[in-house]
């Protein structure tokens, strides 16, 4: 099983390749990780400003803050 740190990087890399917006179910299918873990990672990335959740949907979008990682 992948650590949360490794899974977080996988999620960010997947967004960079297949984004800019994705659904948690897409990430679950790609990573084979439990939905609860994916949702936790998405919520942390949202709180830290790297993702934005669209109102009324389950879709997350990369924010401009991701550029700071480069």
mmCIF file of the N, C-alpha and C atoms, coordinates in Angstrom:
data_MODEL
# 
_entry.id   MODEL 
# 
loop_
_atom_site.group_PDB 
_atom_site.id 
_atom_site.type_symbol 
_atom_site.label_atom_id 
_atom_site.label_alt_id 
_atom_site.label_comp_id 
_atom_site.label_asym_id 
_atom_site.label_entity_id 
_atom_site.label_seq_id 
_atom_site.pdbx_PDB_ins_code 
_atom_site.Cartn_x 
_atom_site.Cartn_y 
_atom_site.Cartn_z 
_atom_site.occupancy 
_atom_site.B_iso_or_equiv 
_atom_site.pdbx_formal_charge 
_atom_site.auth_seq_id 
_atom_site.auth_comp_id 
_atom_site.auth_asym_id 
_atom_site.auth_atom_id 
_atom_site.pdbx_PDB_model_num 
ATOM 1   N N  . UNK A 1 1  ? 0.844   -1.188 0.000   1.00 0.00 ? 1  UNK A N  1 
ATOM 2   C CA . UNK A 1 1  ? 0.000   0.000  0.000   1.00 0.00 ? 1  UNK A CA 1 
ATOM 3   C C  . UNK A 1 1  ? 0.888   1.251  0.000   1.00 0.00 ? 1  UNK A C  1 
ATOM 4   N N  . UNK A 1 2  ? 0.480   2.227  -0.760  1.00 0.00 ? 2  UNK A N  1 
ATOM 5   C CA . UNK A 1 2  ? 1.264   3.461  -0.883  1.00 0.00 ? 2  UNK A CA 1 
ATOM 6   C C  . UNK A 1 2  ? 1.050   4.359  0.332   1.00 0.00 ? 2  UNK A C  1 
ATOM 7   N N  . UNK A 1 3  ? 2.099   5.078  0.705   1.00 0.00 ? 3  UNK A N  1 
ATOM 8   C CA . UNK A 1 3  ? 1.979   6.043  1.800   1.00 0.00 ? 3  UNK A CA 1 
ATOM 9   C C  . UNK A 1 3  ? 1.168   7.237  1.307   1.00 0.00 ? 3  UNK A C  1 
ATOM 10  N N  . UNK A 1 4  ? 0.671   8.028  2.255   1.00 0.00 ? 4  UNK A N  1 
ATOM 11  C CA . UNK A 1 4  ? -0.092  9.223  1.880   1.00 0.00 ? 4  UNK A CA 1 
ATOM 12  C C  . UNK A 1 4  ? 0.779   10.216 1.122   1.00 0.00 ? 4  UNK A C  1 
ATOM 13  N N  . UNK A 1 5  ? 2.035   10.319 1.498   1.00 0.00 ? 5  UNK A N  1 
ATOM 14  C CA . UNK A 1 5  ? 2.943   11.232 0.800   1.00 0.00 ? 5  UNK A CA 1 
ATOM 15  C C  . UNK A 1 5  ? 3.107   10.811 -0.658  1.00 0.00 ? 5  UNK A C  1 
ATOM 16  N N  . UNK A 1 6  ? 3.340   9.536  -0.878  1.00 0.00 ? 6  UNK A N  1 
ATOM 17  C CA . UNK A 1 6  ? 3.496   9.035  -2.243  1.00 0.00 ? 6  UNK A CA 1 
ATOM 18  C C  . UNK A 1 6  ? 2.198   9.192  -3.030  1.00 0.00 ? 6  UNK A C  1 
ATOM 19  N N  . UNK A 1 7  ? 1.092   8.888  -2.415  1.00 0.00 ? 7  UNK A N  1 
ATOM 20  C CA . UNK A 1 7  ? -0.205  9.014  -3.073  1.00 0.00 ? 7  UNK A CA 1 
ATOM 21  C C  . UNK A 1 7  ? -0.522  10.470 -3.411  1.00 0.00 ? 7  UNK A C  1 
ATOM 22  N N  . UNK A 1 8  ? -0.146  11.396 -2.556  1.00 0.00 ? 8  UNK A N  1 
ATOM 23  C CA . UNK A 1 8  ? -0.358  12.819 -2.825  1.00 0.00 ? 8  UNK A CA 1 
ATOM 24  C C  . UNK A 1 8  ? 0.413   13.246 -4.063  1.00 0.00 ? 8  UNK A C  1 
ATOM 25  N N  . UNK A 1 9  ? 1.646   12.803 -4.186  1.00 0.00 ? 9  UNK A N  1 
ATOM 26  C CA . UNK A 1 9  ? 2.447   13.131 -5.374  1.00 0.00 ? 9  UNK A CA 1 
ATOM 27  C C  . UNK A 1 9  ? 1.853   12.500 -6.626  1.00 0.00 ? 9  UNK A C  1 
ATOM 28  N N  . UNK A 1 10 ? 1.360   11.277 -6.509  1.00 0.00 ? 10 UNK A N  1 
ATOM 29  C CA . UNK A 1 10 ? 0.725   10.614 -7.643  1.00 0.00 ? 10 UNK A CA 1 
ATOM 30  C C  . UNK A 1 10 ? -0.503  11.399 -8.091  1.00 0.00 ? 10 UNK A C  1 
ATOM 31  N N  . UNK A 1 11 ? -1.291  11.864 -7.133  1.00 0.00 ? 11 UNK A N  1 
ATOM 32  C CA . UNK A 1 11 ? -2.487  12.655 -7.451  1.00 0.00 ? 11 UNK A CA 1 
ATOM 33  C C  . UNK A 1 11 ? -2.096  13.942 -8.180  1.00 0.00 ? 11 UNK A C  1 
ATOM 34  N N  . UNK A 1 12 ? -1.110  14.658 -7.658  1.00 0.00 ? 12 UNK A N  1 
ATOM 35  C CA . UNK A 1 12 ? -0.664  15.894 -8.313  1.00 0.00 ? 12 UNK A CA 1 
ATOM 36  C C  . UNK A 1 12 ? -0.128  15.615 -9.717  1.00 0.00 ? 12 UNK A C  1 
ATOM 37  N N  . UNK A 1 13 ? 0.656   14.568 -9.868  1.00 0.00 ? 13 UNK A N  1 
ATOM 38  C CA . UNK A 1 13 ? 1.193   14.216 -11.183 1.00 0.00 ? 13 UNK A CA 1 
ATOM 39  C C  . UNK A 1 13 ? 0.074   13.863 -12.155 1.00 0.00 ? 13 UNK A C  1 
ATOM 40  N N  . UNK A 1 14 ? -0.940  13.174 -11.675 1.00 0.00 ? 14 UNK A N  1 
ATOM 41  C CA . UNK A 1 14 ? -2.076  12.805 -12.524 1.00 0.00 ? 14 UNK A CA 1 
ATOM 42  C C  . UNK A 1 14 ? -2.826  14.054 -12.977 1.00 0.00 ? 14 UNK A C  1 
ATOM 43  N N  . UNK A 1 15 ? -3.001  15.011 -12.074 1.00 0.00 ? 15 UNK A N  1 
ATOM 44  C CA . UNK A 1 15 ? -3.629  16.281 -12.444 1.00 0.00 ? 15 UNK A CA 1 
ATOM 45  C C  . UNK A 1 15 ? -2.820  16.986 -13.519 1.00 0.00 ? 15 UNK A C  1 
ATOM 46  N N  . UNK A 1 16 ? -1.520  17.003 -13.363 1.00 0.00 ? 16 UNK A N  1 
ATOM 47  C CA . UNK A 1 16 ? -0.673  17.694 -14.335 1.00 0.00 ? 16 UNK A CA 1 
ATOM 48  C C  . UNK A 1 16 ? -0.731  17.036 -15.713 1.00 0.00 ? 16 UNK A C  1 
ATOM 49  N N  . UNK A 1 17 ? -0.909  15.731 -15.750 1.00 0.00 ? 17 UNK A N  1 
ATOM 50  C CA . UNK A 1 17 ? -0.975  15.009 -17.023 1.00 0.00 ? 17 UNK A CA 1 
ATOM 51  C C  . UNK A 1 17 ? -2.379  14.999 -17.618 1.00 0.00 ? 17 UNK A C  1 
ATOM 52  N N  . UNK A 1 18 ? -3.404  14.884 -16.770 1.00 0.00 ? 18 UNK A N  1 
ATOM 53  C CA . UNK A 1 18 ? -4.763  14.646 -17.262 1.00 0.00 ? 18 UNK A CA 1 
ATOM 54  C C  . UNK A 1 18 ? -5.770  15.709 -16.857 1.00 0.00 ? 18 UNK A C  1 
ATOM 55  N N  . UNK A 1 19 ? -5.327  16.714 -16.080 1.00 0.00 ? 19 UNK A N  1 
ATOM 56  C CA . UNK A 1 19 ? -6.224  17.746 -15.575 1.00 0.00 ? 19 UNK A CA 1 
ATOM 57  C C  . UNK A 1 19 ? -6.638  18.701 -16.658 1.00 0.00 ? 19 UNK A C  1 
ATOM 58  N N  . UNK A 1 20 ? -7.038  19.868 -16.321 1.00 0.00 ? 20 UNK A N  1 
ATOM 59  C CA . UNK A 1 20 ? -6.880  20.547 -15.043 1.00 0.00 ? 20 UNK A CA 1 
ATOM 60  C C  . UNK A 1 20 ? -7.951  20.220 -14.021 1.00 0.00 ? 20 UNK A C  1 
ATOM 61  N N  . UNK A 1 21 ? -9.054  19.564 -14.433 1.00 0.00 ? 21 UNK A N  1 
ATOM 62  C CA . UNK A 1 21 ? -10.067 19.226 -13.439 1.00 0.00 ? 21 UNK A CA 1 
ATOM 63  C C  . UNK A 1 21 ? -10.381 17.739 -13.520 1.00 0.00 ? 21 UNK A C  1 
ATOM 64  N N  . UNK A 1 22 ? -10.564 17.153 -12.333 1.00 0.00 ? 22 UNK A N  1 
ATOM 65  C CA . UNK A 1 22 ? -10.826 15.719 -12.241 1.00 0.00 ? 22 UNK A CA 1 
ATOM 66  C C  . UNK A 1 22 ? -11.808 15.440 -11.116 1.00 0.00 ? 22 UNK A C  1 
ATOM 67  N N  . UNK A 1 23 ? -12.409 14.277 -11.197 1.00 0.00 ? 23 UNK A N  1 
ATOM 68  C CA . UNK A 1 23 ? -13.314 13.805 -10.141 1.00 0.00 ? 23 UNK A CA 1 
ATOM 69  C C  . UNK A 1 23 ? -12.585 12.804 -9.253  1.00 0.00 ? 23 UNK A C  1 
ATOM 70  N N  . UNK A 1 24 ? -12.950 12.746 -7.978  1.00 0.00 ? 24 UNK A N  1 
ATOM 71  C CA . UNK A 1 24 ? -12.323 11.765 -7.086  1.00 0.00 ? 24 UNK A CA 1 
ATOM 72  C C  . UNK A 1 24 ? -12.420 10.334 -7.605  1.00 0.00 ? 24 UNK A C  1 
ATOM 73  N N  . UNK A 1 25 ? -13.537 9.990  -8.232  1.00 0.00 ? 25 UNK A N  1 
ATOM 74  C CA . UNK A 1 25 ? -13.695 8.612  -8.731  1.00 0.00 ? 25 UNK A CA 1 
ATOM 75  C C  . UNK A 1 25 ? -12.649 8.286  -9.799  1.00 0.00 ? 25 UNK A C  1 
ATOM 76  N N  . UNK A 1 26 ? -12.266 9.282  -10.620 1.00 0.00 ? 26 UNK A N  1 
ATOM 77  C CA . UNK A 1 26 ? -11.220 9.076  -11.617 1.00 0.00 ? 26 UNK A CA 1 
ATOM 78  C C  . UNK A 1 26 ? -9.883  8.769  -10.945 1.00 0.00 ? 26 UNK A C  1 
ATOM 79  N N  . UNK A 1 27 ? -9.602  9.500  -9.877  1.00 0.00 ? 27 UNK A N  1 
ATOM 80  C CA . UNK A 1 27 ? -8.345  9.294  -9.148  1.00 0.00 ? 27 UNK A CA 1 
ATOM 81  C C  . UNK A 1 27 ? -8.340  7.949  -8.428  1.00 0.00 ? 27 UNK A C  1 
ATOM 82  N N  . UNK A 1 28 ? -9.485  7.543  -7.905  1.00 0.00 ? 28 UNK A N  1 
ATOM 83  C CA . UNK A 1 28 ? -9.584  6.225  -7.251  1.00 0.00 ? 28 UNK A CA 1 
ATOM 84  C C  . UNK A 1 28 ? -9.290  5.119  -8.251  1.00 0.00 ? 28 UNK A C  1 
ATOM 85  N N  . UNK A 1 29 ? -9.862  5.238  -9.440  1.00 0.00 ? 29 UNK A N  1 
ATOM 86  C CA . UNK A 1 29 ? -9.646  4.233  -10.473 1.00 0.00 ? 29 UNK A CA 1 
ATOM 87  C C  . UNK A 1 29 ? -8.177  4.189  -10.899 1.00 0.00 ? 29 UNK A C  1 
ATOM 88  N N  . UNK A 1 30 ? -7.575  5.347  -11.036 1.00 0.00 ? 30 UNK A N  1 
ATOM 89  C CA . UNK A 1 30 ? -6.176  5.423  -11.473 1.00 0.00 ? 30 UNK A CA 1 
ATOM 90  C C  . UNK A 1 30 ? -5.214  4.893  -10.416 1.00 0.00 ? 30 UNK A C  1 
ATOM 91  N N  . UNK A 1 31 ? -5.429  5.272  -9.170  1.00 0.00 ? 31 UNK A N  1 
ATOM 92  C CA . UNK A 1 31 ? -4.482  4.929  -8.109  1.00 0.00 ? 31 UNK A CA 1 
ATOM 93  C C  . UNK A 1 31 ? -4.796  3.625  -7.399  1.00 0.00 ? 31 UNK A C  1 
ATOM 94  N N  . UNK A 1 32 ? -6.006  3.138  -7.566  1.00 0.00 ? 32 UNK A N  1 
ATOM 95  C CA . UNK A 1 32 ? -6.460  1.926  -6.849  1.00 0.00 ? 32 UNK A CA 1 
ATOM 96  C C  . UNK A 1 32 ? -6.492  2.158  -5.335  1.00 0.00 ? 32 UNK A C  1 
ATOM 97  N N  . UNK A 1 33 ? -6.572  3.404  -4.942  1.00 0.00 ? 33 UNK A N  1 
ATOM 98  C CA . UNK A 1 33 ? -6.613  3.770  -3.520  1.00 0.00 ? 33 UNK A CA 1 
ATOM 99  C C  . UNK A 1 33 ? -8.068  3.895  -3.070  1.00 0.00 ? 33 UNK A C  1 
ATOM 100 N N  . UNK A 1 34 ? -8.323  3.676  -1.790  1.00 0.00 ? 34 UNK A N  1 
ATOM 101 C CA . UNK A 1 34 ? -9.688  3.833  -1.282  1.00 0.00 ? 34 UNK A CA 1 
ATOM 102 C C  . UNK A 1 34 ? -10.185 5.270  -1.434  1.00 0.00 ? 34 UNK A C  1 
ATOM 103 N N  . UNK A 1 35 ? -11.475 5.400  -1.680  1.00 0.00 ? 35 UNK A N  1 
ATOM 104 C CA . UNK A 1 35 ? -12.059 6.723  -1.880  1.00 0.00 ? 35 UNK A CA 1 
ATOM 105 C C  . UNK A 1 35 ? -11.851 7.625  -0.668  1.00 0.00 ? 35 UNK A C  1 
ATOM 106 N N  . UNK A 1 36 ? -11.900 7.072  0.529   1.00 0.00 ? 36 UNK A N  1 
ATOM 107 C CA . UNK A 1 36 ? -11.714 7.905  1.724   1.00 0.00 ? 36 UNK A CA 1 
ATOM 108 C C  . UNK A 1 36 ? -10.326 8.534  1.743   1.00 0.00 ? 36 UNK A C  1 
ATOM 109 N N  . UNK A 1 37 ? -9.325  7.776  1.326   1.00 0.00 ? 37 UNK A N  1 
ATOM 110 C CA . UNK A 1 37 ? -7.955  8.308  1.306   1.00 0.00 ? 37 UNK A CA 1 
ATOM 111 C C  . UNK A 1 37 ? -7.802  9.374  0.225   1.00 0.00 ? 37 UNK A C  1 
ATOM 112 N N  . UNK A 1 38 ? -8.373  9.129  -0.953  1.00 0.00 ? 38 UNK A N  1 
ATOM 113 C CA . UNK A 1 38 ? -8.306  10.112 -2.039  1.00 0.00 ? 38 UNK A CA 1 
ATOM 114 C C  . UNK A 1 38 ? -9.023  11.391 -1.628  1.00 0.00 ? 38 UNK A C  1 
ATOM 115 N N  . UNK A 1 39 ? -10.182 11.278 -1.039  1.00 0.00 ? 39 UNK A N  1 
ATOM 116 C CA . UNK A 1 39 ? -10.932 12.466 -0.611  1.00 0.00 ? 39 UNK A CA 1 
ATOM 117 C C  . UNK A 1 39 ? -10.173 13.239 0.470   1.00 0.00 ? 39 UNK A C  1 
ATOM 118 N N  . UNK A 1 40 ? -9.495  12.526 1.352   1.00 0.00 ? 40 UNK A N  1 
ATOM 119 C CA . UNK A 1 40 ? -8.689  13.193 2.375   1.00 0.00 ? 40 UNK A CA 1 
ATOM 120 C C  . UNK A 1 40 ? -7.563  13.993 1.717   1.00 0.00 ? 40 UNK A C  1 
ATOM 121 N N  . UNK A 1 41 ? -6.856  13.380 0.788   1.00 0.00 ? 41 UNK A N  1 
ATOM 122 C CA . UNK A 1 41 ? -5.759  14.054 0.096   1.00 0.00 ? 41 UNK A CA 1 
ATOM 123 C C  . UNK A 1 41 ? -6.275  15.260 -0.669  1.00 0.00 ? 41 UNK A C  1 
ATOM 124 N N  . UNK A 1 42 ? -7.395  15.109 -1.361  1.00 0.00 ? 42 UNK A N  1 
ATOM 125 C CA . UNK A 1 42 ? -7.977  16.232 -2.095  1.00 0.00 ? 42 UNK A CA 1 
ATOM 126 C C  . UNK A 1 42 ? -8.353  17.372 -1.157  1.00 0.00 ? 42 UNK A C  1 
ATOM 127 N N  . UNK A 1 43 ? -8.903  17.037 0.003   1.00 0.00 ? 43 UNK A N  1 
ATOM 128 C CA . UNK A 1 43 ? -9.295  18.089 0.946   1.00 0.00 ? 43 UNK A CA 1 
ATOM 129 C C  . UNK A 1 43 ? -8.078  18.818 1.498   1.00 0.00 ? 43 UNK A C  1 
ATOM 130 N N  . UNK A 1 44 ? -6.997  18.099 1.743   1.00 0.00 ? 44 UNK A N  1 
ATOM 131 C CA . UNK A 1 44 ? -5.765  18.740 2.220   1.00 0.00 ? 44 UNK A CA 1 
ATOM 132 C C  . UNK A 1 44 ? -5.191  19.649 1.133   1.00 0.00 ? 44 UNK A C  1 
ATOM 133 N N  . UNK A 1 45 ? -5.158  19.165 -0.098  1.00 0.00 ? 45 UNK A N  1 
ATOM 134 C CA . UNK A 1 45 ? -4.656  19.990 -1.200  1.00 0.00 ? 45 UNK A CA 1 
ATOM 135 C C  . UNK A 1 45 ? -5.533  21.215 -1.417  1.00 0.00 ? 45 UNK A C  1 
ATOM 136 N N  . UNK A 1 46 ? -6.824  21.065 -1.194  1.00 0.00 ? 46 UNK A N  1 
ATOM 137 C CA . UNK A 1 46 ? -7.726  22.218 -1.304  1.00 0.00 ? 46 UNK A CA 1 
ATOM 138 C C  . UNK A 1 46 ? -7.463  23.219 -0.176  1.00 0.00 ? 46 UNK A C  1 
ATOM 139 N N  . UNK A 1 47 ? -7.335  22.734 1.033   1.00 0.00 ? 47 UNK A N  1 
ATOM 140 C CA . UNK A 1 47 ? -7.062  23.622 2.173   1.00 0.00 ? 47 UNK A CA 1 
ATOM 141 C C  . UNK A 1 47 ? -5.739  24.360 2.013   1.00 0.00 ? 47 UNK A C  1 
ATOM 142 N N  . UNK A 1 48 ? -4.760  23.714 1.395   1.00 0.00 ? 48 UNK A N  1 
ATOM 143 C CA . UNK A 1 48 ? -3.439  24.327 1.191   1.00 0.00 ? 48 UNK A CA 1 
ATOM 144 C C  . UNK A 1 48 ? -3.398  25.213 -0.053  1.00 0.00 ? 48 UNK A C  1 
ATOM 145 N N  . UNK A 1 49 ? -4.495  25.233 -0.809  1.00 0.00 ? 49 UNK A N  1 
ATOM 146 C CA . UNK A 1 49 ? -4.592  26.127 -1.949  1.00 0.00 ? 49 UNK A CA 1 
ATOM 147 C C  . UNK A 1 49 ? -4.127  25.578 -3.284  1.00 0.00 ? 49 UNK A C  1 
ATOM 148 N N  . UNK A 1 50 ? -3.851  24.277 -3.359  1.00 0.00 ? 50 UNK A N  1 
ATOM 149 C CA . UNK A 1 50 ? -3.377  23.691 -4.607  1.00 0.00 ? 50 UNK A CA 1 
ATOM 150 C C  . UNK A 1 50 ? -4.511  23.223 -5.510  1.00 0.00 ? 50 UNK A C  1 
ATOM 151 N N  . UNK A 1 51 ? -5.676  22.994 -4.934  1.00 0.00 ? 51 UNK A N  1 
ATOM 152 C CA . UNK A 1 51 ? -6.864  22.606 -5.687  1.00 0.00 ? 51 UNK A CA 1 
ATOM 153 C C  . UNK A 1 51 ? -8.026  23.496 -5.283  1.00 0.00 ? 51 UNK A C  1 
ATOM 154 N N  . UNK A 1 52 ? -8.982  23.602 -6.180  1.00 0.00 ? 52 UNK A N  1 
ATOM 155 C CA . UNK A 1 52 ? -10.220 24.322 -5.906  1.00 0.00 ? 52 UNK A CA 1 
ATOM 156 C C  . UNK A 1 52 ? -11.370 23.379 -6.232  1.00 0.00 ? 52 UNK A C  1 
ATOM 157 N N  . UNK A 1 53 ? -12.339 23.289 -5.322  1.00 0.00 ? 53 UNK A N  1 
ATOM 158 C CA . UNK A 1 53 ? -13.502 22.440 -5.571  1.00 0.00 ? 53 UNK A CA 1 
ATOM 159 C C  . UNK A 1 53 ? -14.614 23.295 -6.147  1.00 0.00 ? 53 UNK A C  1 
ATOM 160 N N  . UNK A 1 54 ? -15.169 22.826 -7.255  1.00 0.00 ? 54 UNK A N  1 
ATOM 161 C CA . UNK A 1 54 ? -16.268 23.547 -7.900  1.00 0.00 ? 54 UNK A CA 1 
ATOM 162 C C  . UNK A 1 54 ? -17.529 23.412 -7.052  1.00 0.00 ? 54 UNK A C  1 
ATOM 163 N N  . UNK A 1 55 ? -18.210 24.525 -6.850  1.00 0.00 ? 55 UNK A N  1 
ATOM 164 C CA . UNK A 1 55 ? -19.440 24.504 -6.052  1.00 0.00 ? 55 UNK A CA 1 
ATOM 165 C C  . UNK A 1 55 ? -20.504 23.630 -6.709  1.00 0.00 ? 55 UNK A C  1 
ATOM 166 N N  . UNK A 1 56 ? -21.158 22.844 -5.890  1.00 0.00 ? 56 UNK A N  1 
ATOM 167 C CA . UNK A 1 56 ? -22.253 22.016 -6.363  1.00 0.00 ? 56 UNK A CA 1 
ATOM 168 C C  . UNK A 1 56 ? -21.845 20.791 -7.161  1.00 0.00 ? 56 UNK A C  1 
ATOM 169 N N  . UNK A 1 57 ? -20.536 20.543 -7.253  1.00 0.00 ? 57 UNK A N  1 
ATOM 170 C CA . UNK A 1 57 ? -20.058 19.357 -7.968  1.00 0.00 ? 57 UNK A CA 1 
ATOM 171 C C  . UNK A 1 57 ? -19.020 18.641 -7.117  1.00 0.00 ? 57 UNK A C  1 
ATOM 172 N N  . UNK A 1 58 ? -18.546 17.534 -7.646  1.00 0.00 ? 58 UNK A N  1 
ATOM 173 C CA . UNK A 1 58 ? -17.502 16.773 -6.961  1.00 0.00 ? 58 UNK A CA 1 
ATOM 174 C C  . UNK A 1 58 ? -16.166 16.949 -7.679  1.00 0.00 ? 58 UNK A C  1 
ATOM 175 N N  . UNK A 1 59 ? -16.070 17.984 -8.504  1.00 0.00 ? 59 UNK A N  1 
ATOM 176 C CA . UNK A 1 59 ? -14.908 18.201 -9.355  1.00 0.00 ? 59 UNK A CA 1 
ATOM 177 C C  . UNK A 1 59 ? -13.896 19.141 -8.691  1.00 0.00 ? 59 UNK A C  1 
ATOM 178 N N  . UNK A 1 60 ? -12.642 18.739 -8.748  1.00 0.00 ? 60 UNK A N  1 
ATOM 179 C CA . UNK A 1 60 ? -11.538 19.558 -8.235  1.00 0.00 ? 60 UNK A CA 1 
ATOM 180 C C  . UNK A 1 60 ? -10.690 20.024 -9.400  1.00 0.00 ? 60 UNK A C  1 
ATOM 181 N N  . UNK A 1 61 ? -10.218 21.259 -9.306  1.00 0.00 ? 61 UNK A N  1 
ATOM 182 C CA . UNK A 1 61 ? -9.410  21.858 -10.360 1.00 0.00 ? 61 UNK A CA 1 
ATOM 183 C C  . UNK A 1 61 ? -8.096  22.357 -9.777  1.00 0.00 ? 61 UNK A C  1 
ATOM 184 N N  . UNK A 1 62 ? -7.028  22.207 -10.549 1.00 0.00 ? 62 UNK A N  1 
ATOM 185 C CA . UNK A 1 62 ? -5.739  22.757 -10.123 1.00 0.00 ? 62 UNK A CA 1 
ATOM 186 C C  . UNK A 1 62 ? -5.836  24.270 -9.981  1.00 0.00 ? 62 UNK A C  1 
ATOM 187 N N  . UNK A 1 63 ? -5.186  24.807 -8.973  1.00 0.00 ? 63 UNK A N  1 
ATOM 188 C CA . UNK A 1 63 ? -5.155  26.255 -8.805  1.00 0.00 ? 63 UNK A CA 1 
ATOM 189 C C  . UNK A 1 63 ? -3.793  26.785 -9.267  1.00 0.00 ? 63 UNK A C  1 
ATOM 190 N N  . UNK A 1 64 ? -3.680  28.082 -9.334  1.00 0.00 ? 64 UNK A N  1 
ATOM 191 C CA . UNK A 1 64 ? -2.422  28.699 -9.766  1.00 0.00 ? 64 UNK A CA 1 
ATOM 192 C C  . UNK A 1 64 ? -1.292  28.455 -8.772  1.00 0.00 ? 64 UNK A C  1 
ATOM 193 N N  . UNK A 1 65 ? -1.640  28.104 -7.562  1.00 0.00 ? 65 UNK A N  1 
ATOM 194 C CA . UNK A 1 65 ? -0.608  27.869 -6.542  1.00 0.00 ? 65 UNK A CA 1 
ATOM 195 C C  . UNK A 1 65 ? 0.307   26.704 -6.911  1.00 0.00 ? 65 UNK A C  1 
ATOM 196 N N  . UNK A 1 66 ? -0.153  25.804 -7.731  1.00 0.00 ? 66 UNK A N  1 
ATOM 197 C CA . UNK A 1 66 ? 0.666   24.667 -8.153  1.00 0.00 ? 66 UNK A CA 1 
ATOM 198 C C  . UNK A 1 66 ? 1.943   25.138 -8.832  1.00 0.00 ? 66 UNK A C  1 
ATOM 199 N N  . UNK A 1 67 ? 1.878   26.267 -9.499  1.00 0.00 ? 67 UNK A N  1 
ATOM 200 C CA . UNK A 1 67 ? 3.044   26.826 -10.172 1.00 0.00 ? 67 UNK A CA 1 
ATOM 201 C C  . UNK A 1 67 ? 4.180   27.076 -9.184  1.00 0.00 ? 67 UNK A C  1 
ATOM 202 N N  . UNK A 1 68 ? 3.851   27.357 -7.941  1.00 0.00 ? 68 UNK A N  1 
ATOM 203 C CA . UNK A 1 68 ? 4.874   27.602 -6.926  1.00 0.00 ? 68 UNK A CA 1 
ATOM 204 C C  . UNK A 1 68 ? 5.737   26.373 -6.676  1.00 0.00 ? 68 UNK A C  1 
ATOM 205 N N  . UNK A 1 69 ? 5.259   25.204 -7.044  1.00 0.00 ? 69 UNK A N  1 
ATOM 206 C CA . UNK A 1 69 ? 6.019   23.970 -6.840  1.00 0.00 ? 69 UNK A CA 1 
ATOM 207 C C  . UNK A 1 69 ? 7.127   23.791 -7.866  1.00 0.00 ? 69 UNK A C  1 
ATOM 208 N N  . UNK A 1 70 ? 7.056   24.553 -8.936  1.00 0.00 ? 70 UNK A N  1 
ATOM 209 C CA . UNK A 1 70 ? 8.021   24.397 -10.025 1.00 0.00 ? 70 UNK A CA 1 
ATOM 210 C C  . UNK A 1 70 ? 9.268   25.208 -9.751  1.00 0.00 ? 70 UNK A C  1 
# 
